[in-house]
Every structure is written in structure tokens, then in C-alpha cells.
Amino acid sequence: MNEDMSPLRSPDGHSHLVRKGDFLRDPVGATYPIVKGIPRFVERENYAVAFGNQWNRFPRTQLDSVTKLPLSEDRLARCLGESLEALRGKTVLEAGSGAGRFTEILLKYGAVVHSFDYSDAVEANAQNNGASDRLLLVQGDIRRIPFARSAYDYVICLGVLQHTPSPEASLESLWTMVKPGGRLVIDHYRWRLRFVLPTPFGSAESAYRLVTLRLPEQARGRFVEVVTRFWFPIHWKFRNSRFAQRLIRRFSPVHFYYPDIALAGKAEFLEWALLDTHDAQTDVFKHLRSKIAIERFLSNLGGQNIFTHLGGNGIEARCDRSR
């Protein structure tokens, strides 16, 4: 990783930071530790602990370099709205990196990447992408971003906003980071009736979350794994029947991707199921927004050339900042 920390700023005063050993210090004396080579601007215990646990358990599962499928690359290109070659030499702020599935693609296409995550998933990202000197990686809060404002050609936030306390406050914070002429690229879960109706009329996911989130934090992962390993063989047995899958999903919270993703085999489908079911069951915040609501908010921010599309995680959107 790039050891030049001059792009970092105090998350509150936005002042320059000075490195003193294993700490960064701002002009008023606030200090921020550097742990495992990664500056930390948040408390270790926070609402995203479960995400850190899952990405450090499955650090390479969703990397294109591992699956040999262009899943992240295609999704990023679609959300970006232009060739990924446009990233070459550009400065990109990546908000909510997880284990670095998109970091890998951004670096592949020659971007200079400043990346952060609220959880200690940054350690998995460092493991996967830390060899690049074009990556500066920190643990930080999307509402108090520890980088210089109005400095980025692209601000990219995929798979994150719905999991923050307020997607609107998070978007406002991200918008301050986009330079004049730059672009904001996001996605967000879509509001749909089946996500709020109780099972069997709606999604089983919501019913299971009522149980999962009432368990002690240390028990949630184990509970989700037991549930996933119970339902997965049933999904797999009827994997070639779309009708059976729709019926099973009325009662099963498992994220099962056959045949939509061409993974190598049963073990890989199970691994993705364990990862994404954990993701869906243990997130403290799960906001839903309509396409119209996203468009309206981007317009209120002052976004130009607003584009929204139903796909991927739900709603994919982008807009430009006027020069």
C-alpha cells in the first residue's frame, strides 16, 4: 500500500495530519492509531462488526481473480456508465470497500484509489490488494470521511448505503468529496412490497432477521450458518426447478445463486450462500428506497446528468458535479 498519508485529513476539522510513530495527530491534539499499517478513525466496536467478521472469514470469495468470472468488473462498468479504461490515472474514493472486490478492479484499470470501510474488513482488503502502491486504505466513517474534500474524479459507493444509519446523510457526505466535473456512483436496495410482507407472502429473510438480531452478537454468525447449512441442501436438490426455488424462498432466507452465477461447483455455491446470507441477516441497518426517491435526492444535492437503473443490488445510480 501507499505509505504516503498526506491525503488524509482529520474527520472532524478536515485539517492535515502528522504521523508520530504509530499514530496520526491533528493540530488540536486528537490522535488516530495506525494498526497493521492501516490508519483507524473509528472505534473497533461499531455497528459494522458483523461485516468485518464475514469479510475476514471470506476474504477472497467474491474476487473476480478467484472466481475467474467478471462479476465485479461488469457491475462496476455498468454503474460507472463508461469504459473502465476511463479510470486510468484518475483519483477514486471508494466508500465501503469490504474485502476489496471493487478495489481489485479499480487498481486493475490504473486508478489511484483512496479506500475506506467502517469495519475491520479493511484488513481483508489489505491482504488482497495491499501490494499496490496506488492504494491508500483506512478504517473510517462514511459520515466523517478522513480525506480531503472536493478532491476526487470518481466517488464510488456500491453495496453500502443501505447499511448506514442514514443513507441520505451518507450521500450528503459523499457528495462533498466529488471534485467539480467529477462523478458520484452508487447503488441502493430497492423498496419492494415483498421485502416488508411477512412470510410466506413475502420474503423469509425479514422473519429470520427478527430472530438473528435479537441474539447476542457473538451468536449471530453461528445461527446464520446453521440455518444456511439446513436450507442449502434443499435449494441444491431442486436447483434446476425455478418453481421449486420460488417456493423454497418463501421459507428459506438463504441466498442461492444457481444458475444465475456460473460458479465452479457445489462448494462454491455453498460458500457464496454462507457469505451473503450472513450479510443479509446480520446487518444492523437495512434501508429500502424507491428509484424516484434516489433521483429526487441526487437532484437536491445538485447532481447533473442523473441516471438511475433498476438492476444489481436494486437501484444503480450516478450523477456528475458541475464544473
Solvent accessible surface area in square Angstrom, and as a share of the most:
residue,aa,sasa,rsa
1,M,60,0.27
2,N,53,0.27
3,E,141,0.63
4,D,77,0.40
5,M,26,0.11
6,S,71,0.46
7,P,35,0.22
8,L,1,0.00
9,R,39,0.14
10,S,2,0.01
11,P,4,0.03
12,D,92,0.48
13,G,57,0.54
14,H,55,0.25
15,S,33,0.21
16,H,119,0.53
17,L,23,0.12
18,V,86,0.49
19,R,112,0.41
20,K,115,0.49
21,G,57,0.55
22,D,90,0.47
23,F,93,0.39
24,L,2,0.01
25,R,100,0.36
26,D,11,0.06
27,P,104,0.65
28,V,135,0.77
29,G,38,0.36
30,A,40,0.31
31,T,57,0.33
32,Y,24,0.09
33,P,51,0.32
34,I,14,0.07
35,V,61,0.35
36,K,150,0.63
37,G,45,0.43
38,I,1,0.01
39,P,1,0.01
40,R,14,0.05
41,F,10,0.04
42,V,26,0.15
43,E,137,0.62
44,R,159,0.58
45,E,132,0.59
46,N,29,0.15
47,Y,50,0.19
48,A,5,0.04
49,V,31,0.18
50,A,11,0.08
51,F,24,0.10
52,G,0,0.00
53,N,85,0.44
54,Q,3,0.01
55,W,35,0.12
56,N,61,0.31
57,R,125,0.46
58,F,19,0.08
59,P,28,0.18
60,R,113,0.41
61,T,10,0.06
62,Q,12,0.05
63,L,4,0.02
64,D,17,0.09
65,S,53,0.34
66,V,61,0.35
67,T,28,0.17
68,K,163,0.69
69,L,39,0.19
70,P,68,0.43
71,L,47,0.24
72,S,0,0.00
73,E,31,0.14
74,D,80,0.41
75,R,34,0.12
76,L,0,0.00
77,A,32,0.25
78,R,102,0.37
79,C,2,0.01
80,L,0,0.00
81,G,37,0.35
82,E,66,0.30
83,S,71,0.46
84,L,10,0.05
85,E,97,0.43
86,A,33,0.25
87,L,0,0.00
88,R,134,0.49
89,G,59,0.56
90,K,81,0.34
91,T,36,0.21
92,V,0,0.00
93,L,0,0.00
94,E,6,0.03
95,A,1,0.00
96,G,16,0.16
97,S,6,0.04
98,G,10,0.09
99,A,7,0.05
100,G,0,0.00
101,R,39,0.14
102,F,15,0.06
103,T,0,0.00
104,E,34,0.15
105,I,3,0.02
106,L,0,0.00
107,L,14,0.07
108,K,126,0.53
109,Y,33,0.13
110,G,10,0.10
111,A,0,0.00
112,V,52,0.30
113,V,0,0.00
114,H,19,0.09
115,S,0,0.00
116,F,3,0.01
117,D,14,0.07
118,Y,41,0.16
119,S,2,0.01
120,D,29,0.15
121,A,0,0.00
122,V,0,0.00
123,E,31,0.14
124,A,1,0.01
125,N,0,0.00
126,A,23,0.18
127,Q,121,0.54
128,N,29,0.15
129,N,13,0.07
130,G,16,0.15
131,A,111,0.86
132,S,24,0.15
133,D,105,0.54
134,R,85,0.31
135,L,0,0.00
136,L,5,0.02
137,L,1,0.01
138,V,0,0.00
139,Q,6,0.03
140,G,0,0.00
141,D,7,0.04
142,I,9,0.04
143,R,93,0.34
144,R,81,0.30
145,I,4,0.02
146,P,0,0.00
147,F,0,0.00
148,A,24,0.18
149,R,129,0.47
150,S,59,0.38
151,A,38,0.30
152,Y,3,0.01
153,D,29,0.15
154,Y,16,0.06
155,V,0,0.00
156,I,2,0.01
157,C,0,0.00
158,L,12,0.06
159,G,25,0.24
160,V,26,0.15
161,L,0,0.00
162,Q,0,0.00
163,H,14,0.06
164,T,5,0.03
165,P,40,0.25
166,S,39,0.25
167,P,3,0.02
168,E,55,0.25
169,A,41,0.31
170,S,0,0.00
171,L,3,0.02
172,E,91,0.41
173,S,20,0.13
174,L,0,0.00
175,W,18,0.06
176,T,49,0.28
177,M,2,0.01
178,V,0,0.00
179,K,69,0.29
180,P,75,0.47
181,G,30,0.29
182,G,3,0.03
183,R,51,0.18
184,L,1,0.00
185,V,0,0.00
186,I,1,0.00
187,D,0,0.00
188,H,1,0.00
189,Y,41,0.16
190,R,77,0.28
191,W,125,0.44
192,R,97,0.35
193,L,103,0.51
194,R,113,0.41
195,F,63,0.26
196,V,78,0.45
197,L,61,0.31
198,P,86,0.54
199,T,45,0.26
200,P,60,0.38
201,F,146,0.61
202,G,3,0.03
203,S,21,0.14
204,A,1,0.01
205,E,34,0.15
206,S,43,0.28
207,A,35,0.27
208,Y,51,0.19
209,R,31,0.11
210,L,109,0.54
211,V,72,0.41
212,T,0,0.00
213,L,50,0.25
214,R,182,0.66
215,L,51,0.25
216,P,76,0.48
217,E,83,0.37
218,Q,155,0.69
219,A,36,0.28
220,R,40,0.15
221,G,26,0.25
222,R,151,0.55
223,F,54,0.23
224,V,3,0.02
225,E,25,0.11
226,V,75,0.43
227,V,17,0.10
228,T,0,0.00
229,R,111,0.41
230,F,125,0.52
231,W,41,0.15
232,F,5,0.02
233,P,70,0.44
234,I,56,0.29
235,H,0,0.00
236,W,40,0.14
237,K,151,0.64
238,F,89,0.37
239,R,72,0.26
240,N,121,0.62
241,S,40,0.26
242,R,135,0.49
243,F,141,0.59
244,A,16,0.12
245,Q,7,0.03
246,R,147,0.53
247,L,98,0.49
248,I,18,0.09
249,R,90,0.33
250,R,98,0.36
251,F,98,0.41
252,S,4,0.03
253,P,5,0.03
254,V,4,0.02
255,H,55,0.25
256,F,7,0.03
257,Y,50,0.19
258,Y,57,0.21
259,P,67,0.42
260,D,95,0.49
261,I,26,0.13
262,A,79,0.61
263,L,19,0.09
264,A,99,0.77
265,G,24,0.23
266,K,104,0.44
267,A,73,0.56
268,E,69,0.31
269,F,9,0.04
270,L,39,0.19
271,E,68,0.30
272,W,11,0.04
273,A,0,0.00
274,L,12,0.06
275,L,0,0.00
276,D,23,0.12
277,T,0,0.00
278,H,22,0.10
279,D,23,0.12
280,A,4,0.03
281,Q,4,0.02
282,T,2,0.01
283,D,2,0.01
284,V,68,0.39
285,F,58,0.24
286,K,52,0.22
287,H,44,0.20
288,L,33,0.16
289,R,58,0.21
290,S,48,0.31
291,K,67,0.28
292,I,111,0.56
293,A,31,0.24
294,I,6,0.03
295,E,53,0.24
296,R,140,0.51
297,F,40,0.17
298,L,1,0.00
299,S,64,0.41
300,N,113,0.58
301,L,35,0.17
302,G,36,0.34
303,G,9,0.09
304,Q,87,0.39
305,N,117,0.60
306,I,59,0.30
307,F,90,0.38
308,T,17,0.10
309,H,74,0.33
310,L,75,0.37
311,G,23,0.22
312,G,59,0.57
313,N,50,0.26
314,G,13,0.13
315,I,1,0.01
316,E,5,0.02
317,A,2,0.01
318,R,40,0.15
319,C,0,0.00
320,D,22,0.11
321,R,69,0.25
322,S,69,0.44
323,R,233,0.85
